[in-house]
Amino acid sequence: MRALLVVNPNATTTTERGRDILVRALRSQVNLDVAYTQRRGHAADLAREAAREGLDLVVTLGGDGTVNEAVNGLMTFDSGPAPDRAQERPALAVVPGGSTNVFARALGLPSDWAEGTGAILEALRDRRERIIGLGRADDRYFTFCAGMGIDAEVVRRVDQARHKGSTSTPWLYFRATTAQFAATNRRVPLLTLELPGEPAQSGLTWMLVQNTAPWTYIGERPVDPNPRASFDTGLDVLGLRELQVASTVRTVTQILSNRHEPKGKQVVRMHDLSGFTLTAAKPIAFQVDGEYLGECDKLDFASVPGALRVVC
């Protein structure tokens, strides 16, 4: 089996010695090449080239951003095949190397890179893999979530803080969320959700789209606003109308408790959607898999079933 290991050298959970151990372990199972990312988007280029060369497996060492880039490279290596032909692309294995590693954990892998490596080696020996669906926002694929509104603004704030030397921690996200909530005009409706053949849902201030559950983690604790979301179904959405203090605190409490699914007059939830469109009254921040991608005023979302083979 020919494989490529795509390493983000800024992976937060591994040292150079740890990466050497990982390489030796993988080489005991596969014919391995190693490439280090050098810029944003480089993981996509490396994965795309691996697919063009007919490799059997792409392994990533990094966080969810590295995974997202690699997935987009695998999904766009050839304009000919249909997007749901997973067998025509290399399989993907994910070694957790970031601060949260939502995708790896959603696949059932340990959050520790060494334990995750052991699980992948065992899966390779036993030839264990599964085919999962992906989400797509315009031409950008995502593995577990996308968002328009306040969560994307929070991601932007966290990115800015990290570029200034801060470490990605739950406390950093909490501070960014608090600051963004205070700065947001919470009563101005920005978003409209349009479904084929159904009345539009307007007056939304924030929209979260999930391809699987959970949405994210706070430390070891999953945050699960759409617990029925799955790699094997369509997309789930959670939208909020007005971000008034009392109703928002109630909804956030419901989300964090994991005992009650979010509900209320301000909450819009839908399950297993094959596709829809989000439009904004003005350009608004958006993110996929925790990566800030700028601002836009319209996104076409689609569920892409049977898209990707993963080692798990």
N, C-alpha and C positions, 0 to 999 in steps of 0.2 A: 504494500500500500504506500503510495506516494502522498506526502503531506507537507503543508507549509505551516510553520508557527509564526504568527504575526504578533510581535511584541511591542506594546507601548512602553517605552523606557521610563515613562513617568508613572507606571503602575504603582499604586500606593502601598501594596501589601507584600511586595517582593523585593529582595535585594539582588545584587548581581550574582551572589553565590546561589541564591534561591533559583534564579533563572537558569544557571548552569545545571543545577540538579534536575530541574524540569526538562531541559533539553535532553539530558542523558536518559531520563526515564522514558520520554517519548520515543527516543531512538531505539529503545529496546523493543518497541512494538511496530514502528513504521520507519520508512525511508524518509527522513525529515530534512527539510531546508528551513532556515531561520531568517526572518527579515524584521528589521526594527523600523517603526514608523518615525518619520522625520517632520511631519507637518499635519495639519488638519486635513482630512480627506485621504491621507496616504494609505490607511488600512483598506479603504474601498478599492484603491488602485491595485494594491497587492493581491487582494482576494479576487478581483476581476481577472487579473493576469493568471492567477493560479487556476481559475476555472477555464480560461482559454487554453491553457497548457494541458488540460485533462487530468489534473491532480484529483485524488480521491477524497482528500480531507483538508480542511482549513481549521487550524486551532488558533484561538485568540487568547492572549494574556493581556488583560486590561480591564477597564470598566465598561459600563453599558454604552458609552460613546464609541469605544473601539469596536464593540460587538455590532452596533448599529451600522457603522461604516462598512465593516466586513460583510454584513448581510446585504447591504445595498450594492456592494461590488459583486457578490455572488448572483444577485437577482438581475443584474444589468449587464452581464458579461457578453450576452449575445442577444440581439434584437429579434432573432428568429423564433426561438422556442416560446411557447405560451408561458406566462408567469407561474402557473401552477404545476409545472412539470419538474418536480423535485428531483427525480432520478437523473436528470440531465445535468445537475450541478453537483459540485463536491458537497459532502456532508460538512457540518459545522460542529466543532467541539469548543466549549468555552471554559477556560481556566479563570476563576474569579481573581481579578487583580485590582479592582477599584474600591471605592469607599462603600458602595451599596450593593452592586451586583444583583439587581432585581431579576434580570433574565436568567442568569445561571441558577438562582435560587428557585425561580418559578419552574425550572426544569427538574427540581429536586436535588440539585447539586449542593454540597456543603459550601458555606461562605468562605471558608479558609482555603487558600490556594493549594496548600499541600494535600489536604484531604480531597479537594476537588480534583487534583491531578490523579490521585489514587482511584477515585471513582471513574474517571475517564479511561484510565488504563484498564480497569476491570471491564468497562463497557466495550472497549475495543477488543479485548480478548474474547468476550462473549458475543461480539457482533450485535450489541444492543443499540438500537437507534429508533427514532420515531419521526414521523412526518407531521409538521405543525403548520398552521395557517399564520399569515402575517397580516398586518394592517398596512394601508398605503394612504398617504396624504399627498394628493397630486402625484408627483413622480418619486416621492420619498417613502421608502418602506420603513415600518417600525415593528418592533418585536413585542412590546408590552403596553406602551401608552403614547398618547399625543395630547396636547392641550392648547387651547387658545384662551388668553386672558391672564388672570393673576398668577397662575402657576408658572407660565412661561416668563412672566416678569420676575418672579422669584428666582427662576433658573438664571436669568440674565444677571440679577444682582449677585448671586452666588458666584457665577463665572467671573464677574468683575472683581469680587473679593479674592478669589483664588489667584487671579493674575497679579494681585497686589501682595501675595504671599500667604493668605489665609489657608487653613486646612479645611477640607470639606468634612464637616461634622453636623450632627443633628442640631447642635446649638447654632451653627452658622445659618442653617436653613430656617430655624425658628426666628432668628433676628431678621433675616431677609423677608420672611413672610409678614412679620409684624410691621416692618417698615413699608412694605408694598401695600399692605391693607390700609395703612394710614394715608398713603399717597394716592390711592385709587378713588376715582369718582364712582362710588359704589351704587348709585341710583340711576346712572345713565345706561339704558339698554343698548348694547353694541351688537349682539349676535342674533342671527336667525338660523334655525335648523330646518332644512328642507329635505323631506323624504318623498320619493316618487309616489304619486297618487294619493298623498295625504296632505292635510292642511299644515302650513308652515308653523313652527314653534318660534315665535319672536319674543323680544324683550329679555333676552338672556345676557348676563354680564360675564359668564365664564362657562366653559365647556371642557370636560375631561372625556377622552376617548380611550377605552381599554380594549386590548386584544387578548389579555389574560388577566388573571388575578394572582397575587395582589397588585395594587397600583404601585406601591413602594414599601419601604421598610423604614422604621425608626429604630435604629440599632438592630436587635433581633426580632422586633415586633412587626408583623405585617400590617399594612394599612389597606383595608379591603372595602372600598365603597361600592364596588360592583362584584360581589363574590361569585356570581354565576358566569362571569367572563371566563373564556377558555380558549386555548389554542385550537380547539376542535369546533368552535362555533364562530358566528360572526362577531361584529364589534358591539360593545356595550358603551353607553354614554351616560354621563351624569352632568346635568346643567343646573346652574343657579340663576334665578332671575335677579332680584335686588340683593346686594350684599349688605343688608342692614345688620347692625351689630348683633342684636338679640337673635335674629333668625340664623345668622351665619355661625354664631357661637354654638347654637343648638345643633346645626348640621355638622359642624366640625366635631362636636362631642360625639354625635352618632357615628361618624366615620371612624374616629379614633377608638371608640369603645369596642368595635367589631362584634357587638351584641345585637345592634339594631341597624338595619339598612336605612340609609338616609331617606327621609320623607318629609313632606310639608308643602305648603302652597308655593314656596319658592323653588322647589326641587323638581327637575324633569329627569326621569330615568327611562332608558329603553334598553332592551336586550336583544342580542343576536341580529344585528342589522347587517345587511349585505352592502349597503352603500347609502350615502347621504352627502349633502353639501352644507357647509357652514359659510355664511356671508357676514361681513362686519360693516357697520356704518362708516368706519374709518379704519385704516391699517392698525392691526393689533398684534401683539407679540404671540408667537407660537413656538412650541417645542415638540420634539419627538424623542422618546426614550431618554428624557432628561437632558437633551441637547438643545440649546437655544438656537433657533434658525432665522431670527429676524422678525419682520412684521409683514402681514399680508391682510387683504380684505376679503379673500375667498379661498376656500380649500375644498376640494372634492375628495371625500374619504371612501375607501372601498376595503372590504374584507377579501383577502386572497387566500382561499383554502388550499391545502396541500402544497404549500409553497417551498418548504425547506426541510431537508433531512438534518436531524441533530443527534449527536451522540449523547446519551443520557443514561 
